[in-house]
């Protein structure tokens, strides 16, 4: 049999796809996935190794990657394929040999746990790069995160944007594909540079020189990250001592819009600073992709930075054009702000009756009325003045009818605070109007004051109960109403602000606030039907599981605490108590004993025994000691739980371990005498009634 041929020499592989302008917010992800999937495809064909890495290039008009070591031909390989047993019929053995192009006499043998089998040594010829590259590219393009594709020209090719060229180079050699990809087969060493600054087409002599030649001759910084770093440094330098009001999302979007970045400075009239800072910043950052500047105290300055795709020589006209556009934007914002303040927020509330919240749930006015009722209940339960909280709830959605929020929906809440302050509302009401939207996303800030938290909880709980109640609960990865985000917000507010509220009771009240018959009363949950508030509670608890695991708690710890359905404000304290308990030497044994007690009561029919232990019927010293210790510790633990000393309560509970162990060594629980057996079941009920006050410790058993 011929020996496998060695692999051909390696060389850098360059792949560049030229297109029309790609979606800026998706460019970073497109470039990364394009490079990764090509590397994966080459690795599958044994043409490259994963640890060799790959460089990612992505500009507004190209996706490219450079893999430093790629073989022209993969090494041949041989492998053994197991076949039928030596006891198999001759025709089966002959068929196996024929399938692999061998004679029966060429087959080997191998011992396996099931006996001796025939083995065929199969030789596979290594893949050729030029033969498989089209398939690798097509597979990579299919896996790009593209929501929808488009067609262009008279061909059938589809991509996120029209394609204009495909450059494929292996070292200094231009590759030609076995079949076209997006209408191109390669075979060229030429590419394009900057749309305006490049001097025609650019010739690439060697794949490894691509980045340097493109920057030198084409005025294109090809690397997305490198371009972003260059922009960041230029922004910081231009800002001088001013504070740059930027974020990673804005920087990434601007990076995706330019190939040869230049940072320029513009200015606007100081009169616009009378408009709320949030409006100006939003206009500059989101609508114009400018970088606002602030002083050391965070106050906006009448200047901004803009990233241009043209050199400084043309900066004057570029700056004047951007200043003119921004002036129009800010003039609109100032107009809306001035007009909105002519009418009080409270006068807008009745008109919310014309704004639909959901066609099955009524108007925004009906929603506000429900949220106000629930806010009052929450304020009462928290022991705070309900009047400011209810007032904030009543005004919370009024800014939806203002011109500013109509133009800039992202400012709802923030503008409500400004307008409420202008109307002379109490500061706690103003702050709550804005903060009831917090947290807006994972990791976002929480309301600073408890009044805002009360409105935030009421708003979220009303929406959760309502959307669940019309049968639109999230399914799979579909969550069009953002209910998972709302549930996580509820958990974060209750946990992190330690608001000791009965979540299940609040869900019941939220459901009762809807008109009778508008919502489903029950939902299918597994094999059962459960009330709407309980189903929503299950959903929120499931979000709590994820939240607590992300906070660093183990799954068993989380399940042990959540099994008792405590108030969310107690989650962290109870989990910390469980962690302290697990450090004790008797923790594992007590968890096992607790699990054993539950199994005994379930399997022996004792789970339903609710009677008190009869002291007179106790026969063995071990069961007498266990009852005495249990009742003594129960008094201690009850006192600690009243003061919410969960750690102390659980550590005290651990002292029951030795009496429980002695009991199981000395006493037969399933006695033949029914009355004696029932009394011992009752004793075990008292034990788990003690051991499971902080967490279900049986969940901690290995």
N, C-alpha and C positions, 0 to 999 in steps of 0.2 A: 504494500500500500504506500502511495506517495506521501512524503513528509509535508506538513503544512508549510506554506511559504511564509517568510518573515514579513512584518509590516513594512510598508513603504515609509520613506522619510517624512517627517512632520514639517508643517509650515503654518504661518498665521492664516486664518480664514476671515475674510471681510465680507459681510453681507450688508448692503444698503438698499433700502426701498425709498425711492423719491415719490412724494405725493403732493397734493394740494394741502393747504393749511389744515393741520390736524386739530381736533377739539382740545383747547388748552387745558381744561381741568382734568382731562384724561391722559395727557401726554406722558407724564411721569410713569404711570402704570402701564401704558402701552409699550413704552421703551423697555421697561424691566421685564415684562412677560415675554415680549418678542425675543429678547436675548436669552432668557432662561429656557424657553421652550425649544429654541434652536439648539442650545447646549444639550438639553435632554435628548433630543432626537439624534444628535451626533453620538452621544454616549451609548444610546441603544444599539447603534450600528457599530460600536466599538471603534469609531473614528476619532474620538476625543475622550478625555478623562474629565470627570466632574471637577476634581481638585485643581485642574488647570485654570479654571475661572474663565470669565468672559467680561469684556468691557461693554458698557451700555452707552449708546449714543442716541439722543432724541432731540430734535429741533422741530420748529413749527412745520417743516416740510420734509422731514425724513425720520425714518427709524433705521438704526444700524447697530451692528454688534461686531466685535473683533474677538475671535477665540484664538489665543496665542499658539496653540499646538494642535493641529488637525492633520490626520494622515490622509494621503490621497487614496490609499487602499488599506482597509482594515486587515489585520493578520488572519490567516486561515486558522481554523480551530477544529479540533476533533473532540467528540464526546461519546460516552457509552450510553446506549439506550437499552433498558431492560425489556426482554421479550417474554415469551411463554415459558412455562416450566419444562424441565426435561421429560416430564411425564405427559406432556401435551401430545395430541395426535400429530403425525408427521406432516399432514397438510397444513396445520396451523403454523408449524415451525417453518415450512417452506414459504408460506405466505408472508411471514414476518421478515424472512431473509430477502424475498423479492421486493418487498416494500422499500427496503433500504439499499437496493441495488447490489446485493451480495448473494453468494452461494451459501448453502447450508454449512458447507465445510469451512466457510470464513467466519462463522459465528463463534464467539467465545462463550465462556460460562462464568457465573458468579454466584457465590453463596449469599442467600438472603434469609431473614428470619422465617420466611415461608417456604424455604427450600432452595434448591439450585435452579437457576433460570438461564436461558440463553441471553447473550448480550451481543448487540451489533455496534461496532465502532463506526460512527458516522463522521464523515469529513465535510465541513462546510467552508466554502470559499469566502474569503473576506469581502465585505461590501466595498464598492467603488464610490468615492465621494461624488463624482459627477453623475453617477447613476441614481443615487438615493437622495440627493440634495433637494430636488423638486418636491419629493414626498415630505421631507423634513420641514421645508418651508410651508407647504400647504397645511400641515398639521399645526405648525406654530401659529399661522394666521387664524385658523379656526378657534384657537384657544385665547385669542386676544379679548380683553374685556370690552367688547363693542356692543352697545345695545341694539343698534340697527345698522345695516349696510346700505350702500347705494350702487347703482349702475351708472356707467358713463359711455359715451360714444356708441358705436354699433356692436360692441362685443358683449359677452356674457359675464365678464369679470365683475365681482362685487367686493367692495371694501368700504371702510368708513369714509374715505375720501378718494377721489380719482387718483390713480397711480400714474406716474410719469416716467419711471425708469427703475431698473434693477441692476445694481453693481455687485458682481461676485468675483472675488479674487482670492486665489490660494497662493500666498507668497507673491511673486511677481507675475503670476499667470492668471489671465482672465478665464473664468469657468463659463461653460455653456451648459444649460440644463437639458436633461433628457426630454422634458416637456415644459411648456411655458407656465409661469406662475403670474397671475394677474395680467396676462398678455405679454409678458417679457421672458426671454430665455437667457439673458445675461450676455456674455461674450464681449463685454466692453470694459475698458479701464478708465472711463470718463464719468465725471459726476458734475453736479452744479453747486455753486456757492451761494452767497447772499443774493437775494433777488435784485438789488440795486448796486451793491458795492463790488460784486465779483466781476472779474474781467473775462466773461464768457465761460465756456466749459473748462473744467479742471482735470488734468490727467494725473492719475495715481500710479506711481511707478511700482510701489510695493504695498501690500496690505498693511504692513506695520507702520507705514508713513502716513496713513490716512488722516489721523487727527491733526498732525502738525501741518500737512499740506493744506488741509481744508481751512485751518485758521490763517495760515500765511497768505495763501493765494485766493481763498474764497471768502475771507472775512466771516467765518462761521466758527463759533465755539461749539463743537459738536457734543461734548459731554453735558448732559442735563445738570448733574450735580456740580460740575466745574463751573458752568455758566451761572448757576444759582449762587455759588460762593463768590464769584466775581461781582455779581450784582449786590450781594449783601455788604461786601467790603466797600464798594463804591457808595452805597447808600449811607453807611455809617460815616464815611469820610466827608460826604457832602453835608450831612446833618450837623457836623461839628459837635457842639455841646448840647444840641437839642435832642429831645427824646423822640425816637422813631416809633410812630404808632402803626405797627405792622404785625403780621402773624405769618405762620408758615404757609397757610393756604394762599394768601395774597402773593407771597414771594414765589411760590410754585407756579401760580397762574401767569405771573409776569415773565418768569423764566421760560414758560412755554410759548410766549408770544414773540420773543426776540431771538435773533441769532448772533448779533453783534451789539451787546448792550452798552448803552451810554446813559448815565444818570444826569438829569437836568433839574434845575430848580425853578419853580414858578411861585407866584404870589396871588393873593386875592384881597379885596377891599376889607378893611377892618370892620366895617358896618355889619358884615355877615356874622361876626362873632357874637352878635346879640341872639342869633338863632341857637337853640340847644346844640351842644357840642356833638351829641350822638348823630344828629341829622347831617351835620357837616362831614363828620368822619365817614358815615355811611355813603354819602354822595361821592366822596373822594375815593374811598377804598373799593366799594362794591360796584359802583356804576362807572367810574373812570379809571380804576386801578392805579390811583395815585397813592403816595405814601405821605399822610399828614404828619406834621411835626408839632410837638408840644414842649413847653418849658419844663423845668425840673419839678414843678408842682403839678404837672399833668394838664395844664391849661393850654388849649389849642392856640397855635400861632398862625398868623395869616400868610403862611407859606407852605409849600408842598414840594415833594420830589416826584419826578416821573421818569420811568425807564424807557428810553427811546431805542429804536432799532437802527438809528442813523448816527453818523459821527458828529462830533462837536461843531464842525464847520457849518452845519446847518441848524445849530441849536436855537438861534434867535427866532426864526419862523416857527419852529416846533413849539417852543415855550409860549409864544404869543397865541398860537392856535389852541393849545391846551388851556391857557388862562381864559380865553374867550368861551370855550365850551363849559368850563367850570363855573364861570360867572353866570351863565344861563341856568345851570343846575341849581346853584345856590340862590339865585333870585327866585326860582320856583319854590324852594324850601322856605325862604323868608316870607313869601306871599302866603303859603299855606299856614305857616305859624301865626302870622298876624291875623289872618281870617279866622282861624280856629278859635282863637282866644276871645272872639267877639260873642261866643255863645258858651254858657256854662255847661260843664259835663253833665250835670244832673238833668238838664233840659233835653239832652240827647237820648237819655235812657229809654223813654217810652217809644222812641222810633226804632229801637232794637226789635220791636214786634214785627218789623218788615224785613228783618235779616234772618235767613234760615240757618239754624244750627245744623239740623239734619231733618230731611223731609218726614222721617218717622218719629223724631224726637221734639219737633216743634221749633220755635223761634229762639233767637238769642235772648229775648226778654224773658221767656219762660225759663231758659237755662239760668239766667241771672237770679230770678226769683228762687229757684231751687238751691243755687249755690249760696244765696244769702241765708236761707233757712238752715242749711247744713253748717255754714260758718258760725251762726249763732250757737248751734248745739256744740260745736267743737270748742268755741270760746268758753262756753259754760263749763264743759268738762275740764278745760285747762285752768279754770279759775281766773280768767282775765275778763276785762270789761268787754262785753259783747258789742256795744254800740259802735266803736271805731271799726271793728272787724266787719260788722254787718254793713256799715256805710261803705267800706272799701269794696266789699263784694258787690254791692249795688252799682257802684261806679266802675267796676273792673273792666267791663267790655265797652264802655261808652266811647272810648277813643277809636273804636272800629269805624265810627261814623265821621271821623275827622278827615280833612283833606290830606293832612300829613301822613296818616297811617294808610289812607287810600293809595298814596303815591309810594310810600315806603312801608310795606306791611311788617317788615322786620322790627319796626319801632313801636309796635303795639305794646302797651304797658309802660314803656319809657316815656312816651308822649302823654299817656294818661297821668303820669306823675307830674309832669310839667304843667299840664292844664289844671289839674286839681290844686296844685300849689298856687297857680294864678287865681283860682276861684276862692282861695282862702281856706281850703280844707285843712284839717289838722295834719301835722307832718306824718303821724303814724298811718293815717289813711293814704296820703300821697305815696309813701314808701311801699305800702302793701299793694297798691294798684300795680306798681311795676314789679315787685318781687313775687307776686303770686304766680308769675310765669317761670320762676326759678325752681329747680334747675331745668334749663331748656334741653340739655344733652348730658350724656354720661361725663361725670367729672366736673360739671358746671357748679358754680356757687349756689348755696342755699339761701333762702330768705334770711335776712339779718335779724328781724324782729318776729316775735311770736305771732303778732297780728297778721303779718304777711304769710306766715306758715299756715295759719288757720284757713285763710282764703285759698292758698295753694292746695292744701289737702282737700278742701271741699270741691274745688274746681276739678281736680283729678278724679276723685271718687265718683262725682256725678257723671263724668264722661265714661268712666270704666263701667259703671252699672248700666248706663244708658246704652252704650254700644253693645255690651254683652246681651242686654235685654232685648235687642232687636235682631239677635242671631248673627252678629258680625264679629265674633271673637277671632283673634288671630289664628291662622292655620299655617303650619309649616313655616316657611320664611316670609310669608305674606302678612304684613301688619300695616295696612294703609292708614289707619288712624293713630299709629304710634302708641298703641296701648302698652307695649312692653316698656317703652320709655316712661310713660305716665306711672306705671306700677313701680318702676325702679325709683322714680322721684318720690313716691309715697314712702317707700321703705327708707330711703336716705333721710328724708325729713324726720320721720319718726325715730329712726335709729340714732342718727348723728346729733339731733337736737334733743334726744331723750324726752320726747313728748309721750307721756304715759297715758295713751288713749287706747280704748277698746276698738280695734280696727273692725272686727266683725259686727259690732253694734253700730258703728258709723255706716257701714255698708248697708245694713238693714234700714237705717234711717234714710240713706240716699235713695234706696229703692222705693221706700214708702212715699217719698216726696214727688214721685212721678204720678200722673193721673192713673187711676185704676184702669187696668186693661191695656195700657200703652206698651208695657214691657212683658216679656215672657216671665212667668213666675218661677219656672224650673228649667233646668238644663240636664241633658244626658251627661253623666260623669261615670265612665266605665260601664258597669252593668246596672248602675242606679241612676235615679233622677234626683237632683239636689236643687234647693232653692237658689235663685239667681244670686243673692248676696254671698252665699257660701261658695258658689262656683267662682265668683270674682275673687273671693278670699283665697281659694286654692291657687288661682292665677298669680295673685300678688305674692303668695308664699313661695311659689316656684321662682319668681324673680328674686326673692330674698335668698334662696339657695345659691343662685349664681353670684349675687352680691357678696355673700358671706364667704364663699369659696375664693372669690377674687381678693377678698380682704386677708386671705392667708389661712383660713380655718379648714381643717380636714373634713372630708365628706362625712365620716362617722360622727365627728363632733357636731357638725351642722344638723345631721339627722336626729341626733340624740336630743338636741334642744328644740328643734321645730316640731318634733313628735308631740310635745306637750302643748303646742299652740299658745305660747306666751305672748304678751304684748311685744310688738317689735322694739319698743324702747329698751326692753330687757335682753334682747338677743346677745349683744356684745358682752354684757356682764355675766350672763349665764355661760356663754362660751368660754370666757376667761376662767370661770369657776371650774368648768369641765377640764380645762387644760391643767389647772392646779391639782385637781383630783387625780388625773392620769399620772402624775408624778409620784403618787403614793405607792408604796409596795403592795398594799392590799387592793389597789384599784382593779387590776385584772381579775383577781379572784372574786371580788364583789360583783363585777359586771357579769361574770359567768354564772354566779349564784342567782343573780336577778333574772338572767335569761332562763336558768333552770326552773325557777319558781313559775315564771310565765308559762313555760312548756308544760309543767305539771298541772297547773290550773286549767290550761286549755285542753290537754289530752285526757285528763281525768274527770272532766265535767265540773271542775270546781270554779271556773271563771265567773259563774253567776252567783256564787255564794256571797251574800252581802251582810250576813249577821255578824254581830260583835263576838269576839273570842270569849268563850265561857271559861273563866279562870278555874272554876271548880272541877272542870273536866280535864285539866292538864295533868298528865301522869308523870312524865319524865322531867328531870331537873333541867335538861337542855331546852325543852320547850318553855318551861317556866322562866328560865333566864332570858330566852329570846324575847318573850312577850314583855318582860319587865324592862329590858334594855330598849326595846322598840318604843314603848310608851314614854320612857324617860327622854330618849333622844327626840321624839316627836315634839315634845314641849319646847325643847331647846331650839329645834329647827324652825318651828312655827314662829317663835319670837324673832329669830334672825330674818326670816322671810318678810315679816312685817316691816322690818327696817331695810329690806332689800339687800341684805348681806348674803348674796348668793354663794360666794366663795366659802365663807365661814359655815354656811348651812350644809354645803356638800361635803366639806372636810369633816364636819361633825358626823354626818351620815355614815362616813367611812368606818366609824367605830363599831358599826353593826356587823362588820365582816366576820369577826371571830365567833360571836354567838350564832350567826347563820351557818358557818362552817361546822361548828360543833353540833348544831341541830341536825344537819344532814348526815353527820357521822353516827349519831345516837338514835335518831327517831325515824320510824317508818311512817311516811306521810299517808300512804294509801293503806291504812289499817283496815282489817276485815270488818270491824265494828263501824257501822255507817255514821253514828253520832260522833264517834271519836274522829273519824276521817273528816267529817264536815267541819268539826271544830279546828282541826289542823289546817284545813283549807282557809278558814277564816283568819287564822294566825298568819298564814302566808300573805293574805290580802293586806293585813296590817303592815307587814314588812315592806311590801312594794309600795304601799301608801306612803311610807317614810322615804324609801330609797329613790323615789321618782318625783320628788318635789321640785328639783332644779332642772333635771334632764332625765330622759329615759336611758338610764345607764346600761340597760341590756343591749342597746344599739352599739355600745362600745366594745362588746365582747368580740374577740377575734373569730 
